[in-house]
Amino acid sequence: MTPRRARPITPAEDGKKARMGEARNGELRVAVAGAGLGGLCLAQGLRRIGIEVDVYERDTGPDIRPQGYRLHLDARAGLALERCLPPRLFELFQATCGQPSRRFTVLSRRLRVLHEVTGDSGQDPYAPGTLSTSVHRRTLRELLCAGLADRIHHGRAVTGYAIDGQGVQVRFADGDTARADLLVGADGVHSTVRRQLLPHAVVEDTGGRCLYGRTLLTDRTRALLPAALLEGFTAFVGGGVGLATGLVRLREQPPAAAARLAPEIRLSPAPDYLMWAVTARARDLGAAESELEKADPAALHALACRAVRTFHADLRELVAAAEVEQTFLAVIRSAERVPAWPPGRVTLLGDAIHAMSPARGSGANTALQDAALLCRALAERRDDSPAALVGAVGAYEERMRDYGFAAVAASREAEKRTGRVGSWLFRR
Ligand SMILES: Cc1cc2nc3c(=O)[nH]c(=O)nc-3n(C[C@H](O)[C@H](O)[C@H](O)COP(=O)(O)OP(=O)(O)OC[C@H]3O[C@@H](n4cnc5c(N)ncnc54)[C@H](O)[C@@H]3O)c2cc1C
């Protein structure tokens, strides 16, 4: 990407402009709703090309709710992160990826191997263009926040916006407002920004429910791991309930990697663990929808244990040995394709526009891809005029709709073909 404004902003200028809260001297100011993976990556990318950015996040802090553990990332994420992160942070990202997965195995509940796909050993799983790795979500989020402390505003729920001759006025739940030239709704599947921009957009509940948990690797739990689980991602099929597992063992402990590569950055330690996901329709989990919604981690864990009661004893024990308080429920939702809309000063990225089933492990990958593409479009706009800004947004949206909704369709197809989200058969 050719930086349009490569001149770095000094901390003094930066603070002054942040206090003013609006664009000056024809310089672009972007407001991002949502400090999820897509919004944070966008902020990193904009910062890198000298565009001012403020990220407004509803949560009051980065760790106030569980956000998941393991994420599979591929070349879409690799290329996007390489583009958006400063080189040192990208190196830190590569150092803290998971150990390579050698194989993807589908097994029966009784551990009979049904299908195996061996990875391409000739490709570097950590290079941007051939990335194929797992990451610890918290580590990735911490990395994406690095250097943005003064740009991320927690406890700032966006409730809507108004467009006027000067730009966009962003409204918050506390009655406050902020101004920007461009508002990006990166506020996830229930996006407030999308509801105002595209009130006709539909996000469907597929009926899939996923109980998500993790079991720390100790001498006892390691001894229970069937061989296939040590090799890579596994899916267990049979009956109305699926189980998917992935080991997370980072290449280097995040605090040590940060000390080596970017000592000013604090990363939390990440334990070795087995991520597991019990997937089914609500009725196959043996709970009414209303019960599931209200269930606390202990009740969800109990449901997960019950759901796998006919699985091999080692699998049952692995689920039973989980960190109970880390168990949570994911409701699987999928967006319907939205026909092209006229571009303007408000746009969307990630789950806010193309939420999808996790059946192919694509949601985070496309959110990061969107962030990099939008940065590039903004960097390449022909001048500082509002028309050029809207043109750049239009160019971004045209491509984003194509690959974004193609990924939604592929994920939906994978879910349908397998009959339930749980088998994750077509993930890679
Ligand atoms: C169980 C599970 C497993 C998954 N595994 C994978 C995988 O392996 N690989 C993969 O690529 N994808 C995976 N995904 C999908 C991936 O997690 C999402 O697609 C990705 O997090 C989307 O990023 P985002 O930035 O668009 O949204 P989010 O990460 O959802 O971030 C949205 C942010 O906006 C904030 N917000 C919401 N409303 C407001 C508001 N009004 N104002 C301000 N802030 C607001 C939220 O608090 C949140 O921080 C998985 C999903 C699930 C559920």
Ligand as a Chemical Component Dictionary entry (heavy atoms), coordinates in Angstrom:
data_LIG
# 
_chem_comp.id                   LIG 
_chem_comp.type                 NON-POLYMER 
_chem_comp.pdbx_formal_charge   0 
_chem_comp.three_letter_code    LIG 
# 
loop_
_chem_comp_atom.comp_id 
_chem_comp_atom.atom_id 
_chem_comp_atom.alt_atom_id 
_chem_comp_atom.type_symbol 
_chem_comp_atom.charge 
_chem_comp_atom.model_Cartn_x 
_chem_comp_atom.model_Cartn_y 
_chem_comp_atom.model_Cartn_z 
_chem_comp_atom.pdbx_ordinal 
LIG C1  C1  C 0 -17.356 -20.118 18.352 1  
LIG C2  C2  C 0 -16.740 -19.286 17.287 2  
LIG C3  C3  C 0 -15.561 -19.670 16.696 3  
LIG C4  C4  C 0 -15.004 -18.913 15.675 4  
LIG N1  N1  N 0 -13.847 -19.332 15.079 5  
LIG C5  C5  C 0 -13.348 -18.626 14.049 6  
LIG C6  C6  C 0 -12.124 -19.047 13.400 7  
LIG O1  O1  O 0 -11.508 -20.047 13.781 8  
LIG N2  N2  N 0 -11.660 -18.297 12.358 9  
LIG C7  C7  C 0 -12.333 -17.176 11.918 10 
LIG O2  O2  O 0 -11.879 -16.534 10.940 11 
LIG N3  N3  N 0 -13.464 -16.747 12.530 12 
LIG C8  C8  C 0 -13.975 -17.426 13.570 13 
LIG N4  N4  N 0 -15.108 -16.984 14.192 14 
LIG C9  C9  C 0 -15.752 -15.727 13.762 15 
LIG C10 C10 C 0 -15.080 -14.489 14.355 16 
LIG O3  O3  O 0 -15.022 -14.590 15.759 17 
LIG C11 C11 C 0 -15.847 -13.220 13.976 18 
LIG O4  O4  O 0 -16.199 -13.256 12.620 19 
LIG C12 C12 C 0 -14.983 -11.969 14.224 20 
LIG O5  O5  O 0 -14.748 -11.820 15.606 21 
LIG C13 C13 C 0 -15.667 -10.727 13.668 22 
LIG O6  O6  O 0 -14.912 -9.589  13.992 23 
LIG P1  P1  P 0 -15.621 -8.157  14.052 24 
LIG O7  O7  O 0 -14.547 -7.190  14.400 25 
LIG O8  O8  O 0 -16.395 -7.923  12.816 26 
LIG O9  O9  O 0 -16.684 -8.265  15.203 27 
LIG P2  P2  P 0 -16.497 -8.594  16.801 28 
LIG O10 O10 O 0 -15.200 -9.296  16.957 29 
LIG O11 O11 O 0 -17.754 -9.215  17.161 30 
LIG O12 O12 O 0 -16.350 -7.139  17.418 31 
LIG C14 C14 C 0 -17.414 -6.229  17.502 32 
LIG C15 C15 C 0 -17.123 -5.250  18.633 33 
LIG O13 O13 O 0 -18.084 -4.203  18.610 34 
LIG C16 C16 C 0 -18.504 -3.922  19.926 35 
LIG N5  N5  N 0 -19.820 -3.278  19.838 36 
LIG C17 C17 C 0 -21.012 -3.865  19.603 37 
LIG N6  N6  N 0 -21.979 -2.947  19.554 38 
LIG C18 C18 C 0 -21.391 -1.750  19.766 39 
LIG C19 C19 C 0 -21.873 -0.412  19.821 40 
LIG N7  N7  N 0 -23.149 -0.132  19.648 41 
LIG N8  N8  N 0 -20.988 0.593   20.047 42 
LIG C20 C20 C 0 -19.665 0.325   20.226 43 
LIG N9  N9  N 0 -19.158 -0.931  20.195 44 
LIG C21 C21 C 0 -19.996 -1.956  19.942 45 
LIG C22 C22 C 0 -18.497 -5.280  20.594 46 
LIG O14 O14 O 0 -18.459 -5.140  22.010 47 
LIG C23 C23 C 0 -17.230 -5.882  20.013 48 
LIG O15 O15 O 0 -16.083 -5.554  20.765 49 
LIG C24 C24 C 0 -15.660 -17.731 15.230 50 
LIG C25 C25 C 0 -16.837 -17.327 15.856 51 
LIG C26 C26 C 0 -17.380 -18.096 16.867 52 
LIG C27 C27 C 0 -18.665 -17.647 17.493 53 
# 
loop_
_chem_comp_bond.comp_id 
_chem_comp_bond.atom_id_1 
_chem_comp_bond.atom_id_2 
_chem_comp_bond.value_order 
_chem_comp_bond.pdbx_ordinal 
LIG C1  C2  SING 1  
LIG C2  C3  SING 2  
LIG C2  C26 DOUB 3  
LIG C3  C4  DOUB 4  
LIG C4  N1  SING 5  
LIG C4  C24 SING 6  
LIG N1  C5  DOUB 7  
LIG C5  C6  SING 8  
LIG C5  C8  SING 9  
LIG C6  O1  DOUB 10 
LIG C6  N2  SING 11 
LIG N2  C7  SING 12 
LIG C7  O2  DOUB 13 
LIG C7  N3  SING 14 
LIG N3  C8  DOUB 15 
LIG C8  N4  SING 16 
LIG N4  C9  SING 17 
LIG N4  C24 SING 18 
LIG C9  C10 SING 19 
LIG C10 O3  SING 20 
LIG C10 C11 SING 21 
LIG C11 O4  SING 22 
LIG C11 C12 SING 23 
LIG C12 O5  SING 24 
LIG C12 C13 SING 25 
LIG C13 O6  SING 26 
LIG O6  P1  SING 27 
LIG P1  O7  DOUB 28 
LIG P1  O8  SING 29 
LIG P1  O9  SING 30 
LIG O9  P2  SING 31 
LIG P2  O10 DOUB 32 
LIG P2  O11 SING 33 
LIG P2  O12 SING 34 
LIG O12 C14 SING 35 
LIG C14 C15 SING 36 
LIG C15 O13 SING 37 
LIG C15 C23 SING 38 
LIG O13 C16 SING 39 
LIG C16 N5  SING 40 
LIG C16 C22 SING 41 
LIG N5  C17 SING 42 
LIG N5  C21 SING 43 
LIG C17 N6  DOUB 44 
LIG N6  C18 SING 45 
LIG C18 C19 SING 46 
LIG C18 C21 DOUB 47 
LIG C19 N7  SING 48 
LIG C19 N8  DOUB 49 
LIG N8  C20 SING 50 
LIG C20 N9  DOUB 51 
LIG N9  C21 SING 52 
LIG C22 O14 SING 53 
LIG C22 C23 SING 54 
LIG C23 O15 SING 55 
LIG C24 C25 DOUB 56 
LIG C25 C26 SING 57 
LIG C26 C27 SING 58 
# 
